[in-house]
Amino acid sequence: MFSKIVVHKVGNKINGDSLILSQEELKLDEGTVEMLENYFLSSFKTEETYHFYSDTYLVNNPIFSAASEIFEDKDKFLWESENIAKHLYNAAENPRVQSGELFIVYFEDERESEEKINKIGIFKTEKRESFLKIFPQNESFEIEKDQGISLSKIDKAALIMNSGKETGYVLNVVDNNKNGDAYYWFEDFLKVKQRDDDYFHTQEALLVYKDYVTKQLPQEFEVSKADQADFLNQSINFFKDKQEFKLDEFAAEVLKDEHVIESFVNYKTDYEQEMQINIAEEFPISEAAVKKTQRHFKSIIKLDKNFHIYIHGDRKMLEQGQDEKGKYYMLYFDKEV
């Protein structure tokens, strides 16, 4: 459970809202602590991680600097929480950014181990939901309408782990309410980038391949929609079956044709330059990244407005042709399920 918590009210500076800073930490009973901890931490449902960065020196990143001070001396928690709130207040450069409560939380690792990882949580609530309070009055009941914070999903969250300080710490970050400003939480406030790890390489390798198959491949080669679907299915199966990605092995098993392989390698190079990233040619495959990314690999052939064909398996079970009635697909199968 967390050992320290404070809440500040952060308005939108552009709209003339106020910044209200707490002068002391919250004191909560054990039940409320447990409820809030579940509310805060249940937001992080992915293994995607980030790190702080700066355009100059890392120490010039305000949140990195504040977190470093707290990890160094937790007695600075309240003071640095105010600095975090002030920075968030000044980061709002869009009138659509909503006001809300900012919770700063310190999670102290209680394990008896040298691998203790303390954490700092930064959580912002923005949306309000209506609810009813029902209470007895004489021989009947009365109903009172009110508004409050729903405990189903946090709007914005960041969890900073006290590890990897030299490269900007390790963070989990969530923004469930971008509200017309996708940069406010990730870029303007936290200033974070995705970490260059197995999850990142798996995710980016799949995405660049999907882009290649759907955009570049049909421009350079004569491939049908069924062939494209087959390429996508083979790639996902490769990532599911293997524990390690090797570009040469992937090219030989999935791309096969030497001209297609050369085309893909060139496309990957251009993609890396455009996105300013580097995708390794060998890395352990992240199962979590495959599971998340595969939802974008929908192998669907759309035929006019009449039919959709979903392709999941053997390309040889699908034939394409044309007769006097028009173009057609012929599907082979063993049994209906």
N, C-alpha and C positions, 0 to 999 in steps of 0.2 A: 504494500500500500504506500501511497505517497506520504511524505513527512511534512511538506510545506505546500501551502496554496494561498494565493491572493487573487483578488478580482478587481479589475479596473474598468471603468466605462469609457469606451473610445468612440467618439462621434466622428462625423465627416467634416474635416476642417474646411473643405471647399464650400460646404453648405452652411458654415457658421455654427456647427454643433460644438459642444464642449468636450474637453478631456477631463474626466474626474478620476483622480488617483486615490487609491486606498492608502491609509496611513499605517495599517497593521494587517497582519495575516488573518485569514479566516480560521476560526476554531470550530471544528465539526465533530459530531459524534461518529462512532465507528460505522454505524449503518449508512450514514450519509456519505462518508468517505468511500465505502465499498460501492455504493450506487454511482457516485461520480466517477470513480476509477473505471468502472465498467463502461460508462457513457463515453469517457474520453478515449480509452484504449480500443474499444470495439470499432472505431473508425478505420483502423489500419488493417486492411484486408489484402494487402499485396506485399510481395517481397521487394518491390521496386524501392531503391534507396537513392538518396541525394547527398550532396555535400555543399557547404558554403563556398562562395568564391568572391573575388573582388576584382575590379578593373585595375587596381594598383596593388596594394599589399593586403593580405588576408585579414590582418588586424584592423583594417579600415572598414570591414564589414561590421555594422553595429550589432547585429544579433550574434555573430560569431564572438565578438569581443565580450558582450554581456554574458553569454554562456560560459566562456572561458573563466570569467571572474567568479561566477557562481560555482563552477566545478572546483575552482581553486580554493574558495572560501564560501561555504554556504551561508555564513552570516551576512553576506552581501546580497542575499536573495531578494529582499524587499526593495533595496535601492536599485538593483539591476532590473527588477521587474518594472519599475517606474520608467527606466530608460527604454525598455522594450516597448512599453505602452506609448511613450512619447514618439518613438520612431514609427510605430504603426500609425499614429495620428498624423504625422507629417507625410506618410507615404501615400495617403489618399489624394490622388490627383484627378479623380473622376467623380462627378456628382452622383453617379449611380451606386457607388460603394455605400453599403448600409452601415449604420451605427450598430454597436453591440457590446456585449460584455467580453472582456479579455481575461481569461484565466491563465495564470502562470503557475505551474505545478512542478515540484521537485520530487522525483522518485529516487529513493535511496535503496540501493541493492543490499538486501539483508543476508545474502548467501555468505557462508563461511568459506570463501574461496579467494584466490589471488586474481581471479578473472571477474571481479565485481565491475559492473557497468552501471553507474548512476545515470539518470536521465532527467532532462528538462522538457516539460510539455508546455506548448503554447497553443491555447485553444480559444477560438472566437465564436460566439453565438450571435446570429443575426436575425434569423426568422423568428416570428412569434406565432403561436397557435392559440386559438380560443379554447377554453375549457369551462366546465360547469362545476360549481361547488354546491353540494346539496347538504343541508343541515336541518335538524328537527327544529320546529317552532310551534310551541303549544302542542296541539294534537295533530299537526300536519307537518309538512316540510316546506322549506323555501329553497329556491334555486337562485344562485348568483353567478353571473357570467364574468369571466376574467380572462386575461391573456398571460401566457408565460412561455418558457422554453420547453420544447419537446425533447425528451431523452432518447428518442429513437435514432437520431443521426446528428452529429456535430456538423456545423457549417464549414469551419476551417480549422485545421489542426497541423501541428508540427511536433515531432518527438525527436529530440536531440540526444544522441548517445555519447557518453564520454569515451569515445574510441576514435582513432584516426584523426586526432587533432591536427597533425601536420598537413593533412590534405583536406581540412575543412570539416572534420567530424563526419559521423554517419547519421543521416536523418531519414525519417519517414515523413512524408508530407501529403496532406489531403486538402482539396478544395471542392466541397460539394455545393457551393453557392457562388459561382463566378459572377453572377449578376451583371453581365455585360462587360466585365473587366477581367480578362484571363491573366493579366500580368501583376495585378495588385498584390496577391499573396506570395506567389512564387518568386517574382522578379523584383518588384518595387520594395517589398517588405523584407522577405527572407534573403533574396538574392542567392538562389541555389541552382545547381545543375545535377542531372542524373549521374550517379557514380558509374565509373568505368569498370563494371564487374561482370560476372557470368550472366546475370539477368539481363543487363544492358546489351551484351554482345548477342545473346540468343534472340532477344526481342528485335534488335536492329537488323540482324541477318535475315530473319523471317520477313520483316517489313520491306527491306530492299529487294528481296527476291519476289515478293508479291507485286511490288511496283513494276519490277522488270517484266514479269509474266503478263500482267494486265495492260501495261502501257507500251513497253519497248518491243517485246517479242513479236507481237502481231504486225508491227511496222517493218521489221527486218525480215521476217520469215513467214511463209505461208502456213499458218496454223489455224485450226478451227476452234470454236468455243469449247468443244469437247476436249481438244488437245490441251488448251489452256487449263481447263478444269483438272485434267489428268496431271499436269505439271504441279498444280497447287496441292493436289492430294498426295502425290509422291513426296513432295517436300515436307509436308506435315508428318507423314509417316516416318520419314527419315529422322526427323527431330524427336519423334516419340520413341523410336526403336534404339537410337544411339545414345550413349552416355557422353560422348565427346564429338564436337563438330570439327571436321577437317575439310577445308575447302576443296582440296583435290579429290577426296573421297566423295563428297557431295556432288561435285561436277561429274564424276564418272558414273555414279549411280542414278542421278536424277536428270541432269542435263544431257549427258551422253554424247551428243553431237559436238565435235570440236569447234565448229563455227558458232554454235549457240554458247558454248563455254567461253569462247573469246569475247563474244558480245556481252555476256553477263559480267565478266570481270571488268570490262571497260565501263559498263553501266554502274557497277559497284564503286569504282574509282571516282566517277563523276558525282555520284550520290554522296560519297564521303566528303568530297570537296565542297559541295553545295551546302551540306548540313553541318560542316566543320566538325566532323567526328571521324573516328578511326575504328573500323570493325575488324577485329582480329580474324586471322585465317584459321586459327585453332583455339578452341576454348571448351571447357566443360559445359554441357548443355543444361540450362536451368529448366527443370520440369514446370515450375510455376510460371515462367515466362512463356513457355510453349502453350500451356493451358489458357493463359490470358490472351495471347496473340492469335490463337487459332480461330477465334470467333470472327476474325476479319477474313478468314480463308473460306469464303462461301463459294462452293463450286456449283453455280446455278447457270443454266442456259435458259434465257427468256425468249420465248417464241411468240412474236406479235403480242397480243393481249389475251391469248387463249391458254397458253401452257407455260409452266416452269418445270424444268427437269433438274432435279438435284442429283449430283453425281458424287458418290462416296467411294466407289471401288474400281473394279477392273475396266479399263478403257476398252478392252476387246469385246465387252458385252454391249457396246453401243456402236451402231453403224449409221451412216448418214447417206442420203441419196436424193434423187429427184425423179418424178414421173409426170404424167400429164396433169395430175391434180396439184402438183407443187413440190416443194422441198419437204423432206420427212426425216425423222430419226427412227431407227428400229432398235428396240431394246430386247435383250435376251436375259432370261432368268431361270432359275431352277424351281422356285416356289414362291408363292405369295406369303407375306408374314404380316 
